[in-house]
């Protein structure tokens, strides 16, 4: 066999390998092209889930929370003696387990006292001696009473803890917009008010109520 004859098969094998390699590359390119989706301007394809809007959620759910608290609300003159007598039994009968402490919904009518940092004491007839009821009217509304008191809003309904916390803050914000904005909260002292709202039981002798509804009589 001549040298030229020996080289020829080697060249043929190299040519075949190049052809196979080119074919493989073409197959890959075609597959990639077929998998590409053309997304038009403004399309939501591939955008993922929409971010949680606490503001929109609060606006939608505040009326539901108001209704739920109103439905669960126990007159303070009935609730207070029950809590003082047996807070565990009162929680089972009237309250909602909110994890860090039971939440109660209540309603009462009374006379407003002197404020301190947007918090007013309210004197209500017929309550056990020594019980202090206060209502918070802003400008800062603290806590998650409105979120927790209905017993229907749970952490598992939200993507994460931040959204859950923001939901509570959004309800407080709607309270200011939909309820407290209609009341002159700077001049309630001496006036008679009817309040429906919620509070977390920390001290049986002291309630800090977040109102879900507030009416000034007269």
C-alpha positions as CSV (number, residue, x, y, z in Angstrom):
1,X,0.0,0.0,0.0
2,X,1.3,3.4,-0.9
3,X,1.5,6.3,1.6
4,X,-1.1,8.1,-0.4
5,X,-3.5,5.2,-0.1
6,X,-3.0,5.0,3.7
7,X,-3.8,8.7,4.2
8,X,-7.0,8.6,2.2
9,X,-9.1,6.6,4.7
10,X,-7.9,8.9,7.5
11,X,-9.1,12.0,5.6
12,X,-12.4,10.3,4.9
13,X,-12.9,9.5,8.6
14,X,-12.1,13.2,9.5
15,X,-14.6,14.4,6.9
16,X,-17.3,12.1,8.3
17,X,-16.6,13.4,11.8
18,X,-16.9,17.0,10.7
19,X,-20.2,16.2,8.9
20,X,-21.6,14.5,12.0
21,X,-20.5,17.4,14.2
22,X,-22.1,20.0,11.9
23,X,-25.3,17.9,11.9
24,X,-25.4,17.8,15.7
25,X,-24.9,21.5,16.0
26,X,-27.7,22.1,13.5
27,X,-30.0,19.9,15.5
28,X,-29.2,21.8,18.7
29,X,-29.8,25.2,17.0
30,X,-33.1,24.1,15.5
31,X,-34.3,22.7,18.9
32,X,-33.4,26.0,20.6
33,X,-35.2,28.0,18.0
34,X,-38.3,25.9,18.3
35,X,-38.3,26.3,22.1
36,X,-38.2,30.1,22.0
37,X,-41.5,31.9,22.6
38,X,-42.0,35.3,21.1
39,X,-43.5,37.6,23.7
40,X,-45.4,40.6,22.5
41,X,-45.2,44.0,24.2
42,X,-47.4,44.1,27.3
43,X,-47.7,40.4,27.5
44,X,-47.8,38.8,31.0
45,X,-46.3,35.5,29.8
46,X,-43.4,34.6,32.0
47,X,-44.0,37.6,34.3
48,X,-44.6,35.3,37.4
49,X,-47.2,36.0,40.1
50,X,-48.2,39.5,40.8
51,X,-46.7,41.2,43.8
52,X,-48.9,41.5,46.9
53,X,-50.6,44.9,47.1
54,X,-51.3,45.5,50.8
55,X,-53.2,48.7,49.9
56,X,-55.6,47.0,47.5
57,X,-56.0,44.0,49.9
58,X,-56.8,46.3,52.8
59,X,-59.4,48.3,50.8
60,X,-61.2,45.2,49.7
61,X,-61.1,43.4,53.1
62,X,-61.7,46.2,55.6
63,X,-65.6,46.2,55.1
64,X,-65.5,42.4,55.6
65,X,-63.4,42.8,58.8
66,X,-65.9,45.5,60.0
67,X,-68.8,43.1,59.5
68,X,-67.0,40.2,61.2
69,X,-66.1,42.2,64.3
70,X,-69.6,43.6,64.5
71,X,-71.0,40.1,64.4
72,X,-68.7,38.8,67.1
73,X,-68.9,41.9,69.3
74,X,-70.0,41.3,72.9
75,X,-71.3,44.2,75.0
76,X,-68.5,45.3,77.3
77,X,-70.9,45.0,80.3
78,X,-71.2,41.3,79.5
79,X,-67.7,40.6,78.4
80,X,-65.8,42.3,81.2
81,X,-67.3,40.3,84.1
82,X,-66.7,37.1,82.1
83,X,-63.0,37.9,81.6
84,X,-62.4,38.8,85.2
85,X,-64.2,35.7,86.5
86,X,-62.4,33.2,84.2
87,X,-60.4,34.5,81.3
88,X,-59.8,31.0,79.9
89,X,-63.5,30.3,79.8
90,X,-64.2,33.8,78.3
91,X,-61.7,33.2,75.6
92,X,-63.2,29.9,74.7
93,X,-66.7,31.4,74.6
94,X,-66.1,34.9,73.1
95,X,-62.5,35.2,71.9
96,X,-60.1,34.2,69.1
97,X,-56.8,32.6,69.8
98,X,-54.3,34.9,68.1
99,X,-51.2,33.1,69.1
100,X,-49.6,35.8,71.3
101,X,-52.9,36.4,73.2
102,X,-56.6,36.1,72.8
103,X,-58.5,38.7,70.7
104,X,-62.0,39.9,71.7
105,X,-64.5,41.9,69.8
106,X,-66.7,44.3,71.9
107,X,-69.1,47.2,71.7
108,X,-69.9,49.9,74.2
109,X,-71.2,53.4,74.7
110,X,-69.5,55.9,77.0
111,X,-68.1,59.3,77.7
112,X,-64.6,60.2,76.4
113,X,-61.9,61.5,78.8
114,X,-58.7,63.4,78.2
115,X,-56.5,62.0,75.5
116,X,-52.8,61.0,75.6
117,X,-51.0,60.6,72.3
118,X,-54.2,59.8,70.4
119,X,-55.5,57.4,73.0
120,X,-58.7,58.2,74.8
121,X,-60.1,56.7,78.0
122,X,-63.9,56.0,77.8
123,X,-66.1,55.8,80.9
124,X,-68.7,53.1,80.4
125,X,-71.5,52.6,82.9
126,X,-72.1,49.1,84.4
127,X,-68.5,47.9,84.2
128,X,-66.6,46.2,87.0
129,X,-64.8,48.6,89.3
130,X,-61.2,49.4,88.3
131,X,-61.6,48.4,84.6
132,X,-60.1,51.0,82.2
133,X,-61.2,51.0,78.6
134,X,-59.2,53.1,76.1
135,X,-59.6,53.6,72.4
136,X,-56.8,54.4,69.9
137,X,-57.7,57.0,67.3
138,X,-54.4,57.9,65.7
139,X,-52.6,59.4,64.0
140,X,-50.7,56.1,64.6
141,X,-52.8,53.0,64.8
142,X,-50.8,50.2,66.3
143,X,-51.2,46.4,66.5
144,X,-53.0,43.8,64.5
145,X,-56.4,43.7,66.3
146,X,-58.4,44.3,63.1
147,X,-56.5,41.5,61.3
148,X,-56.7,38.9,64.1
149,X,-60.1,39.5,65.8
150,X,-62.3,38.1,63.0
151,X,-60.5,34.7,63.3
152,X,-60.6,34.2,59.5
153,X,-57.4,35.8,58.4
154,X,-54.4,33.5,58.8
155,X,-50.7,33.5,57.9
156,X,-51.2,30.6,55.5
157,X,-53.2,32.9,53.2
158,X,-50.1,35.0,52.5
159,X,-46.8,34.3,50.7
160,X,-44.6,35.3,53.6
161,X,-44.5,37.0,57.0
162,X,-43.9,40.5,55.5
163,X,-47.2,40.3,53.5
164,X,-49.0,39.1,56.6
165,X,-47.7,42.0,58.6
166,X,-48.5,44.4,55.8
167,X,-52.1,43.1,55.6
168,X,-52.5,44.1,59.3
169,X,-51.1,47.6,58.7
170,X,-53.3,48.0,55.6
171,X,-56.4,47.4,57.6
172,X,-55.3,50.0,60.2
173,X,-54.8,52.4,57.3
174,X,-58.3,51.8,56.0
175,X,-59.6,52.4,59.5
176,X,-58.1,55.8,59.4
177,X,-59.5,56.5,55.9
178,X,-62.9,55.0,56.1
179,X,-63.8,55.6,59.8
180,X,-61.6,58.0,61.7
181,X,-61.3,60.5,58.9
182,X,-65.1,61.2,59.4
183,X,-64.6,62.1,63.0
184,X,-62.7,65.0,64.6
185,X,-60.5,62.8,66.7
186,X,-58.7,65.8,68.2
187,X,-61.8,67.0,70.1
188,X,-63.5,63.9,71.5
189,X,-63.0,64.8,75.1
190,X,-66.3,65.1,77.0
191,X,-68.4,63.6,74.2
192,X,-70.5,60.5,74.2
193,X,-69.3,57.8,71.7
194,X,-70.5,54.4,70.6
195,X,-67.6,52.1,69.7
196,X,-67.3,48.7,68.2
197,X,-63.9,47.2,68.0
198,X,-61.3,44.7,69.1
199,X,-58.6,44.3,71.6
200,X,-55.9,41.8,72.6
201,X,-56.3,40.6,76.2
202,X,-53.1,41.5,78.0
203,X,-54.5,42.9,81.3
204,X,-58.1,42.0,82.3
205,X,-58.3,45.4,84.0
206,X,-57.2,47.4,81.0
207,X,-58.4,47.2,77.4
208,X,-56.8,49.1,74.5
209,X,-59.5,48.9,71.8
210,X,-58.9,49.4,68.1
211,X,-62.2,50.7,66.8
212,X,-63.7,49.2,63.6
213,X,-66.7,51.6,64.0
214,X,-66.9,54.8,65.9
215,X,-69.9,57.1,66.2
216,X,-70.1,60.4,68.1
217,X,-73.5,60.9,69.7
218,X,-74.8,64.5,69.3
